């Protein structure tokens, strides 16, 4: 390989066909018998080893070479007289200084001196000493001296494109482009890990991000405040969900709104000048000039919309609509001035010239206010920082997982599943907040409750109190759980007693065991689930119901006489029957139900019936995953089906029956046993005050 390189370089240098030896000697002397001398053979062997060591530049050591420094001459190589000045390694060639004294240049000069240790008897200049020192090394042997090693046109175009991109990036502004991103050497050499990096804190948030999000001042609004919030509208239905026409209409309306806003911002200053003109012809010329430049102005503001095929026509139509709107406002303002002139003549006579000028300026601003009102931004409620906390001390705290008790019993999924909003809170940078975004759907639910129940008016009479029945529907993942959790928090802040069932799918599957209700034929009890319900309601609203009592007639509807005696005895700490206090408060009933599985169903239903028929405090039931109650049943009993093949419908299970009767929804699908045969009349199924 070296022989080929030297020969090619020599031909280019001299333009001839002289042969240049790659041996250590610059010439080869032959004896009379054609054999080389011993000195020449030794030099050739030494040069072979030299070139093998120093031209095999690689970062990977030769597996056949001895261990040591890469590309270094071994100690046993007999080339001490070769004139080599220094040993060159790959690192020297890569990191050596650029210039005349770099590592490669020194190596080439050392090799050139090694080639000149012989004599040339013929006098030919074949020593090759000018191969690497000549300034024309690497050039062709053409007489015209043209450089055949010029840069390829494709490479030149590539480098020009790279330079253009670099210049374009250098012109960009903003934090991501102007901030220093150079990592100093101290950072590279430090042993910092992820745990050593400073934790995020609210002070690190940018102004733009803080302005784009708004948190309700009181933490959680009441239902009345929630129904009056100014919230951004929801997006249109996704076209893949079966309503492409509805999405297309929404998209067209959105594009027109964007164009209208861009047009209004682009012509605002020109409109001020046009309105100050007195001549109609001057106004017409100014308007014509606007039509000439409006397309370019709007394209600068909306570069994406500027690629629409009919962008020019859309902009002209939008400009015409804006001008007509301004003209209509001017006519309306003028007619209003004429109508009010006679009524305000006396007052105008007392006004000074400055006041009149200010009034005219305000009128002009109203006419030119083509931008419209400020766009609403998303508003969040923070269930972890509530200023107007409810009466219960428990609802103001959080559990061990960081979930606020204001939305109790919502908690981490029992099987680490999704759909509980806990995942979003765990990924949030600010660990001190638990926020839920209030959307227009949440606002609509709150409005339904407020309008139907009048629950937020302290002076409302019993005749004005009512109940709301709201069914929330939507595809999986659209935010139904978040909306219902927000309603639970807002209702509790508003003073409602709330029964919250966040996991309907678990309740209809895992009730441990089911048994017939001896007191109510045709119904069945889930004692363990009823015991759980008693504990949850007592924990969340024990302070709100400790003064409400359950009548004996209500208890007889769900409990036998023997069970009622047991309840009274347990509620009064096993006192004698003569010392039992009657009637019992609801918190004592729930306490007994949470401790006894045999009495849990009757106690819980007695409390629910009492709350649904009272008007002292509004009572709200929120059941998430409500559609699961209408799915195929998972509870079987031979009392319902001797072959134990048919599942018991959930509206025949005592603890679910009040909620399902109150909603009054019954499927018409064949094969579903849920029917209104055993249902309570709709007028009697709903609570008197609540939702």
N, C-alpha and C positions, 0 to 999 in steps of 0.2 A: 504493500500500500504506500509506504514511504517512497519507494522507487518511482511509482507512478506519479506521485505528487511532485517530486523533484523534477522528473522529466518534463511534465506538463508545464511547470513554472519556467523551466529553462527555455523551452520552445517559445513560450509567450514573451520571455524577456529578449531573446536574441532573434526571434523570428526564423531561426534555422532549425536544423535537425541534429544538432550536436548531442551526443550521448553523455549524460552526467552520471557518474557512479554514486551509489548510495553507501559505499564503504567509507571507513574512517579516513582513508587516504584520498587525496584529490586525483590521483592517477594510479594506474595499475601497471607494474613492471613485470614482464614475463621473461623467464629464462629462455634459453635457446630451445629447451625441450617443451616450452609452452606451459610450464608449471609456475605457480605463484611462489613468492619467497615466504619464508617463515614469518617475517615481520608483517607482511601483508595479511597472512591468514590470522594472526593474533589480533591485528587491528580490526579485521572484519568480524571476528567473533565478539570482541569487546563492543563494537558498534551495534551488533545484533542484540546483545543484552541491553545496551543503553536505550535503543529505540523501543524495545519491548517494555522496558520499565516506564519510560517517560512519555510515550505516545499512547499508552493504554489508559487514558484519563477516564476515571470512573469513580463514583462514590462507593461502588461495591468492590470489596477486595477480591483479588484473583484467588480462586480456590487452590490453584497449584503453587501459588507463591507462599513464601514463608510469612509467618505472622509478624506484624510490625506496622509501621506507618504506611498508609496507602500510597502506592506509586513511588515509594522510596527505594533508592539503590541499596542492595544488600551489602553487608560488610565484606563478603567474600568475592564480590565482583571486582575483577582485576582491570579497573579502568582509572587507576589513580593518575595516569599520565595523559588522560584524555582532555584535560584542560577545563573540566566542568567547574564552574564557579560556585554553584549552589544547587541543592536538590529541590526540585519543584514538585509540589503536591497539587491535588485537585483544588484544595482550599486556596492555595496561592494563586492558581490561575483564575479562580472565580472571584476572590475578594482582593486580588492585588490591585494596586493603584493603576489608574488609566494614564497612559502616557509613554514616554520613551523608556522609563525605568520600570515598567511593569514586569510581572513575573514571566510572561510569555516572551517579551523582547529579550530579557536576560538569558532565557533558555536558548533562544534561537542564536544569539550571538555566541554563546558557549559552544553550541554545536558547530557553528561556522568555523570557529577557531580550531575545533577538533578535526575538521575536514582538511585543513591546510597543513597537516603535519608531514605530507609527502611531497615529492618533487615531480614535476612534469618535464620529462626529457624532451618532448616534442615542442614544448613552448606554448602549447595550446592553453588557452584560458578556460580550463574546465574545472577550476577549483570551486565554482559556485558561490564564491564569497559575496557576490553582489545580488544574490537571489532575494535575501531578506532585508538588506540595507537599502536596496533601490526603492525609490519612491514610486516606480512603475510596477512594483510587484503585484501580481494579480490581474494586470491588464493584458489585453491581447496584443499581438504583434503587428497590428495594422499600422501602415505608414501614416495614416491621417491622424493617429493619436486619439481616436474616439474611445470613449469609455464604454466597453461592452457590458460592464457590471452595473449599469444604471438600474434604478428601482423599477420593478414591474408596474405597468399601468394599473393593474387590479389592486396591487398593494398600495399604490399611491392614492387610489380612490378610497380604499378602506381607511387609510390614515387620515385622509381629509374628512371622511365621515365621522371618524372618532373625534377629531378636533372640533368639528361642528357641534357634536353632542356635548362635548366638554364645555364649550362656550355657552351653549344653551342652558346647561345645568348651573353654570356660574352666575347666570343672570337671574336665576330664581331667588325669591325672597321668602321669608318666613322662618319659623323656629327650626323646622327640619332642614333648612338649607343654609341658614346663617349661623346657627350655633356650632361651636367647636365640637367635632366628633373624634378628634385625635386622642387616642388612648396613650397617655405618657408611659415611659418605660417603667416608672415606679409602680404603675398599676399592673403592668404585665408581670413584673417580678414579685408582686405581693402574693401572699398565700390566702387571700380572702375567699370565702365560700359564700354560698347563697344565704346562709344564716347570718353572715356578717354584714350584709347589705342593709341599709336603713329601711325600716318599715314605712309603708305608705301612711300618710296622715292627711287630713283634710286641707291643711295649709298648702299642700303641693298641687291641689287642683287648679286648673287654669281658669281665668275669668270667663272665657267662652263656654267652658263646660258648666260653670256655675250658673250662667245666665240661661242656658238651654234647659235647665231643670229647676222646677219650683217645688218646694216642700210646704205643705199646709202649716200655717203659723202655729196652730194649736196642737199639732201632731196628728190628731184624728178628728175630723169634723163630725158634727151631729148629722142625723138624717136630713134635717131641714137645711143645714149649710151645704151638705153634699148635693142636694137637689137644686141648689142655686149656683153652683160653681160654674165658671166659664171654662169649659174643657174643649180640646180639639176634637173634631169629628173622627169617627172611625174610618178606616180604609174600606174600599169597596170589596165585595166578595171576590175571592181569587177565581180567575177564569177556569181553572182546572176543577172547580167544585160544581160545575154544571151551569154557570150563569155567565157565559162569555159576553152576551149582549149588555148585561148590566155593567160589567167591567169596562167594555168598550165605551159606553156612555160616560162612565166616570172618568176614564182616561182623557176623552175629548174635552170634557168640562175642565179637567185639571190643566190641560195644555192651554186652553183659552184663558184661564185665570192667570197662568204664568206669563203669557204674552201680554195680557192687559196690564199687569203690574209692571212689566218691563217698559211698555209703551208710556205709561203714566210717569214713571221715573225719568224717562228720556226726554219728555217734552215739557216737563214742569217749568223750567226756566223760560223756555220759548213762549209758553202760554202767558206768563206774566208780562212779557214784552208785547204780545199781541193784544192783550186786554187794555194796555195803556195807549194803543194806537187809536186815533180818531177817524182816520180815513178808511172807508170800507175797502178801497182798492189796495191800500197798504196791508190790511189784514189778510186779504185774499192772496196777495203775493207771499206773505209770510207763511200762510197755511200751505201754499203750493211748494214752498221751499222745504217745509217739514216733510211732505210726502216724498221728496227727493232723497232725503238723508235718513229717514226713520228706519229703513231696513238695515242699514249698516250699524246704526246705533243699537238697535235691539239685538242684532246678531252678536255684537260685542258683549252684551249682558247675558245672552242665552246662547252660547256656542253650540250646545247639543241640539236645541230646538232649531237652530239655524240650518241644520242639515235636512230638515223636512223638505220634501219635494215641492210643496206649495207654500213655502215660508213667506215669500214676498206678498202673495195675495192675502194670506192670513194676517200679516202685519198691517197692510193697508186697510183691511176691513176692521181690524181692531182699533186703528187710529181714528177711523171715521166714527166708530161707536163712542170713543172717548170724547171726541170733539162735540158730538151731538149731546152727550151727557153734560158737558160743561155749558153748552148753549142752553140746554133745558134748565140747568141750575140758575143761570143768569136771568132767564125769563121769569122763573119762579121767584127769585129774589126781588126782581123789579116789580112784579105784581104785588108781592107782599109789602113792598115799600109804599106803593100806591094805595093799597087797602088800609094801611096803618097811618097814612099821612094825616088824615083828618082827625084821628083819635089822639095822635101825639103832637099835634101842632103846638099846643101850649107848652109841652115839655121841651120841644126842640127850640123854642124861642129862648128858653133859659139856658140851654147848653152853650158852651163856649165853642170856638172854632176848633180847638184842639180835641175836644171830646167828639165832635162830628167827624173829624179826620180819623180818629181811632176807630169809631164805629164803622166807617167806610172800609178801613183796612181789615177789620174783622169779617165784614161781609165778603170782601174779596178772598180772604183766606178760606172761607167756607166754600166758595165757588171753586177754588183751585185745589181743594182737598180731594184729589182724585185717587190717592193711594188707599184710602179707606182706613178702617180700624186695625189696631195691632193684632197680629195673629196670636191665637191662644197657644200656650205652651203646656206640656204635660204637667200635671200636679200629682204629687205623691203624698200619701199619708204615712206617717212614721208611728207604727204601733208600739215601738219601744220607748218613745218619748211623748207621753200624753200629758198635756197640761190640765185639761178638765177631766180628771180621772173619775171613774165610776165609784159608787159607794163601797163596793167590795175591795178590801185590801189585797186579796189574792190576785185580782185582775191587774193590779199595778206592777206586778213582779214578772219574772221570767223563770223558766225551768232550767235544769242543768244543761240542756242542749242549746240554750240561748233563745228559745222560742217564747215570745211574750205570752203571758197567760190571758191577755185580752182576747185572744182567739183560741183559747182552750176549748176543747181538747185536741186541737190540731197539733200534730207533733211529727217527728221523724217517722217515715214509713216503717211499719212493723217488720217488713222484709226488705228494707233498704231500697224500696222502689222509688219511682218518681211521681210527680204530680202533687207535691205538698208545698211548693214554694220554698222549702227549706234549702233545696239545692242552689237556688239563686242567691239566697242570703249567705250561704257558705262561700260562694265565689265572689261576693262583694268585697271591694277593697276596704270600705269603711265598716269595721266590725261592730261599731257602736250603734248602728241604725238597723231597723227592720222595716223597710219601706214597701208599700204596695201602690202601684200606679192606679189612679182613679181615672177611668175611661168613661165615655159617654154611656156605655152599657150599665156601669155601676150607678151613674147618675140617674138613668131611666128607672132602675130598680128602686132607688131611694125615693124618686118622685111618686112612683106607684104606691109605695107604703105611706108616704106622708099625705098624699091626697085622699087615700081611702080611710086612713085611721085617725087623722088629725092628732097624731101622737105627740107632736112637738108644741102644741098649744096648751099651756097650763090651765087656761080658763075654759076649756072645752067641757061641754055638758055630756052626761051619759048618753043622751039621745043622739049626739053628734059623733060618738065614738063608733068606729067600724073596724073592719078587717079586710086585708088585702090578700089575694091569692095570685102569686107570681110564679111562672114557670120559666126557667132560664135554659135555653137550648143553644147548641153550637157544636162544631166539630171538635175532635180531640186536640187539645193543645192550644185552643184559642184564648184561654184565660178564665174559664168558668169558676175554677176553684179560687183564683185570686179575687174575682169579683164577689163571690159569696163570703170569703174571709173578710174583705173590706166592709161588706154589709154587716157582718157579725160585730166587728170592732165598732163601727159607727152606731149600730143599734144599742150596744152596751153602754157606749158613752152617752147616748140619748136617754138612758134610764130603762131600757127594755130588759125583761128577763128572757134570756135566749137559750134555747135548747139547740145545740149544734151537733149534727151527726156528719162528720167529714168523710166517713169511710163506709158507704152503703154496700160496696162490693164485699167487704169483710163481714158485715153484719148478716148478709143473706146467705153466707157460706159457712161461717165458723161460729155457730152458736153453741158448741159443745154437745148439748143434748136438748131434746124437745119432749114436752109432756102435755097431755090433755088438761084443759082448764076445767076442774070439777064444778066450779061455780057458774061457768058460762059455757053451755053446751055448744059444740061446733067450733070452739076456739082453742088455741094451743099456746102454751107459754114457753119462753126461752129464759129460764131462771138466771143463768149466768150473765146473759146480755142485760137483762133487767137489773141485776145487781150492779153491773158496770154503769148503767144509766143513772141509777140512784146516786152512786158515788160522784159522778161527774157533775150532776146538777147541784148536789149539796156543796161540792167544792167551789164551783164558780159563782153560785147565787145564794149560798146559805144565809148571808146577811140581808138579802132582799126579801126572803120569804119566811123569816123567823117570826113574823107577826101575823102571817096568814094562817088560817085554820081550815081543816077539812071536816066537813059535816059528817055525821054518822050515816046519813042517807047515801052520801057519795061513796063512803067506804063499803057499805053493804052491796053496792052495785058490783064491786070487784073482789070482795073478800067474804068468806063465810063468817058465821058468828063465832066459831071457834078461832078462826084466824084473827078476827078483830080483837078478841080477848087477848090473844098472844101478842098482838101488836101493842095494845095498851099496856100490857104488863112489861114488855121489853122497853117501851118508850119511857116508862116511869121507873126504871131501874129495879124491876122485879118487886115493886111495892104490892101491898095487898090491894085487892080489887076495890075495896071501899075507899082507898086513898088515891085512886087513879084520877088524873085531871082530864077533863073532857071539855071541849073537843081538842084534838091534838093539832099542834102546829105542823106546818109542812116540813120544816127542817127535821123534826123528830121522826116523821114518817119516812123521810129519805134515809135517815140514820139507821132506822130499823131495817129498811130494805137493803141497804148496803152491807149489813152484817148477816142477814139470813136469806139464803137462796130460796127457801120455801115460801117466804113472804114477799120477796122482791117484786114480783110481777104485780101483785095487788097493791102494794104501797106506791109503786111508780105510777100506775094508772090512776090511782086516787089523786095523786099530786097533779098529774097532767090534766085530769078532768076539772080539778079545782081552778087551775090557772087559766084554762080555756073559758071558764064561765065567770070570771071575775073582771071587774072594770077598775080596780085600784091601780094596777100597773100594766102597761102594754106587754103582751106576751108574744114572742116571735120564735118560730121553728125554722131552722135552716138545715136542709138535708141535701148534702152533696152526693153525687152519683145516684140520683133518684131513679134513673132509668133501670138500675140494677134490680130494684124491687119488682119489676115487671118481667124479669127474665125467668127462665126455667128455675123452679125451686130446687133446693138442696136439702130440705128437711122432710123426712119420711117417718110415718108412724102407722102401725097396723090398725089403730082406731079410725084413721082416715081411709086407709085402703088395706084390706085384709092381705092382699098379695104384696103389699109394700112396693108397688111399682109406680104409683102416682105420687108426685111430690105435693106437699101441702102448699097452697097459694099463700103468699105473704100477707094478703089482706085478711087471712084467717088466723094470723099470729097476733096475739093481743098487743104487744108493744109496738107493732108497725101499723095496726089498724087505725088509730086516731089520725095519723099523718096522711095515710092514703085516702081515708074517707074525707078529710078536709080538702084535699086537692080535687077529689071527684073525677079522677081520670081512670078510665077502664078501657083496656085494649079490645079491639075487634078481630084480632088475628085468631084463626082457627087453631085449636089445640091449647089455648091458654085458659086456665081455669079461673083467672081473676075476673070476677063479675060483680055487679052491683046488687046481687040478691040479698046479701047480708049487710049491705052498707047502710050507714046512718043517713037520714035525710040531709041533703046539702045545707038546708037552712039551720040545722042543729049541729052539723059536723064542725063548722067553723067556730073559732074563738070569738068572743064578744068584742075584744079589743086587742088587736095585734095583727100578725101576718104569718 
